[in-house]
Structures are given as C-alpha cells and as structure tokens.
Amino acid sequence: MDPVHKPLVNDEDGTAYRYHGTPNMNFLLGLVGVVEVLGVAAIAMVCYWTAHFRGGFAWDGSGQEFNWHPVLMVVGLVFLYGNGIIIYRFLPRLPKKMLKMAHAAMHMSALVFSIVGLVAVFDFHNMAGLPNVYSLHSWVGIGTVALFACQWVLGFSTYLLPYASRWIRTLFMPYHRFLGLAIFAMAIAACVMGLTEKVLFTIGADTYSSFPPEGVLVNCLGLVLVLFGGFVAYIATKEDWKRQPLPEEQAINMSIE
C-alpha cells in the first residue's frame, strides 16, 4: 500500500511549491529554550549533588564510582534523549538526511552514556557486596535501557539503512514515535525513583523528613526532570509543529519524518 503524501502549499498557478513554515515558530523556539535551560539545570544540579554531598567521582568500585550513575543517566537518558526527540521540530529547515543522522547520533550517545552508567552501579554493588536488580527502580531502569537499545536498532535499520520499503517505514512510524515517548517517560520515572531511593538510603527517612539541604536539592532535581520531560512531550506531540518536507524533498515524495 502506498503512503499518503502531504504536499506542500501550492502557489496560485498550481505548478510551483512553496515551503509551508512552522506555525508559531517563535513560541516553539521559546519552549525549546525553556527545555534547554531545564536540561542544563538538571545536569548542574546532579553534578553538584554528587560532588558536594556524595564525595565526588572515581572509578574504583567505591561510592564515588556510583556517583557517575545518576550523572550519566541524566545526561544520556534525559538530556540527550529528549533533545533527540524534538530535533525535527526546532530545526525544520535542515535537510532530512542530516536530521536523521543527528537524531540517531544523539540517541546513540544517550545509549552509550546509559550503559556506562549501568556499569558504574553494578561495579559499586559488586564491590560492596550488595544485591543487584532487586528494586523497582532497577527493574524500570534496566527495562528502559533495554527497550531504548531495541528502539534504536529498529529505527536505524528502518530509516537509515536503504533496505526497508516506503510502506514499511510508513507503517512503523506511529509505533516508532509512540515507543520513543513511552521509553522517554520510563527514563524520567526511573530517574525520579532512583533519586528518592538513593537519598533515603544515604541520609535516612528521619533526616529526609526534616528538609535537609541535600533532600531539598534532590527533590528540586526531580521536579526539574519532570518539567523537562513534560515540555519535551508537548513539543513532540503538537501536530502544528510537525516538520514539513522541504521543496527539494517534495520532488522525491519524502513524507516520513
């Protein structure tokens, strides 16, 4: 079955095409600015928390190695993942092939960061004699990374390799988009659960309930992550901001984002 193509806006003579720009582009760029501020703030907060309250960083199986885990997960599965999702929306004038490569590269980087983050936490647990993969946080987190890896492989093989036919790409696209957002939501949930779990383990429930600076910082970090995820989801699902084909792409009927 042939995909449904979305033609560009016809000029009055019915022969030429003109690029249909993104509506409310200034508002979109403003929201993207908010996303970037929130993302950088989240990275700064998790780095400050692990460096100031948790003793800094090392790679020796100690608690300092564990500190790489939250930092790498926030950078990879939140910041890079979220920006990779919305890159089609805020850079619509770039050629589609370039956007595809940037989208895949950002998500590949996010996957690498997350895998190294998992190695850090497993090293720490094994060195300290702690059990692995027993908490809801660990189940959701490992499930997120596994699904993300599968999503990346399927997306790469379907949209960057020249083997899948157009109707297969069209058929898979709604599932690719849905899974991307669902896995991103799982990543935010896993991060928030992990932050709460870690602060309860380290300072205890009694201290946590007295609003210590570390607990307040971690709570604020969790809120920033949720806001980041919410704005990314809004940008990614607003139909008016869906990328339209460029004039040179219209000629070859490129209808898939």
C-alpha positions in Angstrom: 0.0 0.0 0.0 1.3 3.5 -0.9 1.8 6.0 1.9 -0.2 9.2 2.0 1.9 12.1 0.9 1.5 15.6 2.3 2.0 18.1 -0.5 3.5 21.5 0.1 1.3 24.5 -0.3 0.6 25.2 -4.0 1.1 28.7 -5.4 -1.8 30.3 -7.2 -0.6 29.0 -10.6 -0.9 25.4 -9.3 2.6 24.4 -10.5 5.2 25.6 -8.1 5.5 24.8 -4.4 6.5 27.0 -1.5 7.7 25.9 1.9 5.0 25.9 4.5 6.7 27.3 7.6 6.2 26.1 11.1 3.3 28.0 12.8 4.2 30.0 15.9 7.9 29.3 15.4 8.8 32.0 17.9 6.7 30.2 20.6 8.3 26.9 19.7 11.8 28.3 20.0 10.9 29.8 23.3 9.7 26.5 24.6 12.9 24.9 23.2 14.8 27.5 25.2 13.0 26.5 28.3 13.8 22.9 27.7 17.5 23.6 27.3 17.5 25.7 30.5 15.8 22.9 32.4 18.1 20.3 30.9 21.3 22.2 31.8 19.9 23.0 35.2 19.3 19.3 35.8 22.8 18.4 34.8 24.3 21.1 37.0 22.1 20.0 40.0 23.0 16.3 39.7 26.7 17.2 39.3 26.6 19.5 42.4 24.7 16.9 44.4 27.1 14.1 43.7 30.2 16.3 44.0 29.3 18.3 47.1 27.1 15.9 49.1 28.3 12.5 47.9 32.1 12.9 47.7 32.9 13.4 44.0 33.9 10.9 41.4 36.2 7.9 40.9 36.3 4.6 39.0 37.3 2.2 41.7 34.2 0.4 42.8 33.6 2.8 45.6 30.6 5.2 46.3 32.5 7.7 44.1 32.1 5.4 41.2 28.4 5.0 41.9 28.2 8.8 41.6 28.7 8.5 37.9 25.4 6.6 37.6 23.0 9.5 38.2 25.1 11.9 36.3 25.4 9.7 33.2 21.7 8.8 33.3 20.6 12.4 33.5 22.9 13.4 30.7 22.1 10.4 28.5 18.6 9.2 29.1 17.1 12.6 29.8 19.0 15.5 28.2 20.4 13.8 25.0 17.3 11.6 24.6 14.9 14.5 25.0 16.8 16.7 22.6 17.0 13.9 20.1 13.2 13.5 20.2 12.5 17.2 19.4 15.3 18.0 17.0 13.0 17.6 14.0 10.7 20.2 15.4 13.1 23.1 16.1 15.4 22.6 13.1 12.9 22.0 10.4 14.9 23.7 7.6 17.8 21.3 7.8 17.8 18.5 5.2 16.0 15.4 6.3 19.1 13.1 5.9 21.1 15.4 8.2 18.3 15.4 10.8 18.1 11.6 10.6 21.8 11.3 11.3 21.7 13.8 14.1 18.7 12.1 15.7 20.4 8.7 15.5 23.7 10.1 16.8 22.2 11.8 19.8 20.3 8.7 20.7 23.4 6.5 20.2 25.3 8.8 22.5 22.4 8.6 25.1 22.6 4.8 24.9 26.4 4.8 25.5 26.1 7.1 28.4 23.3 4.9 30.0 25.3 1.7 29.5 28.4 3.2 31.2 26.1 4.4 34.0 24.8 0.9 34.5 28.4 -0.4 34.6 29.2 2.1 37.4 26.3 1.0 39.6 26.9 -2.8 39.1 30.6 -2.2 39.9 29.7 -0.4 43.1 27.2 -3.1 44.2 29.5 -6.0 43.4 32.4 -4.3 45.3 30.2 -3.5 48.3 28.6 -7.0 48.3 25.2 -5.5 47.7 22.5 -7.4 45.7 21.7 -6.3 42.2 18.4 -5.7 40.4 16.1 -6.1 43.4 14.3 -2.7 43.5 11.5 -1.3 41.3 14.0 1.5 40.3 16.4 -1.1 38.9 13.7 -3.0 37.1 12.3 0.1 35.4 15.8 1.4 34.7 17.2 -1.7 33.1 13.9 -2.2 31.2 14.2 1.4 29.9 17.8 0.9 28.6 16.9 -2.5 27.0 13.8 -1.0 25.2 15.8 2.0 24.2 18.5 -0.2 22.6 15.9 -2.2 20.7 14.2 1.0 19.6 17.5 2.4 18.3 18.4 -0.7 16.4 14.9 -0.9 14.8 14.9 2.8 14.0 18.4 2.7 12.5 17.7 -0.4 10.4 14.3 1.0 9.2 15.1 4.7 8.5 18.8 5.0 7.9 19.7 1.7 6.1 18.4 1.6 2.5 16.6 -1.8 2.8 13.1 -1.1 4.2 10.5 -0.2 1.7 8.5 3.0 2.0 5.3 1.3 3.1 7.2 -0.4 5.9 8.6 2.9 7.0 5.2 4.5 6.9 3.6 1.6 8.8 6.3 1.6 11.5 6.5 5.3 12.1 3.5 5.7 14.5 4.9 2.9 16.7 8.4 4.4 16.5 7.1 7.7 17.8 4.9 6.2 20.5 7.7 3.9 21.7 10.1 6.8 21.7 7.9 8.9 24.0 6.9 5.9 26.2 10.6 4.9 26.8 11.4 8.6 27.5 8.7 8.7 30.1 10.1 5.5 31.6 13.5 7.1 31.8 12.1 10.1 33.7 10.3 7.8 36.1 13.4 5.7 36.6 15.5 8.8 37.4 12.9 10.1 39.9 12.6 6.7 41.6 16.4 6.4 41.7 16.9 9.8 43.3 14.4 9.1 46.0 15.8 5.6 46.7 19.4 7.0 46.9 18.6 9.8 49.3 16.6 7.5 51.6 19.5 5.0 51.7 22.1 7.7 52.4 20.5 10.1 54.8 17.6 8.1 56.1 13.9 8.7 56.2 14.0 10.6 59.6 16.6 13.1 58.3 14.9 13.3 54.9 11.7 14.3 56.5 13.3 17.2 58.3 14.0 19.0 54.9 17.8 18.9 54.9 19.6 20.8 52.1 20.5 17.5 50.3 17.0 16.3 50.4 15.6 19.6 49.1 18.1 19.7 46.3 17.2 16.1 45.2 13.5 16.9 45.3 14.1 20.0 43.2 16.2 18.0 40.8 13.3 15.5 40.4 10.8 18.3 39.7 13.2 19.8 37.0 13.4 16.4 35.4 9.6 16.1 35.3 9.2 19.5 33.8 11.9 18.8 31.2 10.0 15.7 30.2 6.7 17.4 30.1 7.9 20.2 27.8 9.6 17.7 25.5 6.4 15.6 25.2 4.4 18.8 24.5 6.7 19.9 21.7 6.9 16.4 20.2 3.2 15.8 20.1 1.9 19.2 18.9 0.8 18.4 15.4 1.2 22.0 14.2 5.0 21.7 14.7 5.4 18.6 12.7 8.2 19.0 10.2 7.0 19.6 6.6 9.1 18.5 3.6 11.4 21.0 2.0 10.8 21.8 -1.6 13.7 19.6 -2.8 12.3 16.8 -0.7 8.8 17.2 -2.2 10.2 16.1 -5.6 11.0 12.7 -4.3 7.9 12.3 -2.1 9.7 12.2 1.2 6.7 12.1 3.5 8.1 10.5 6.6 9.8 12.5 9.4 
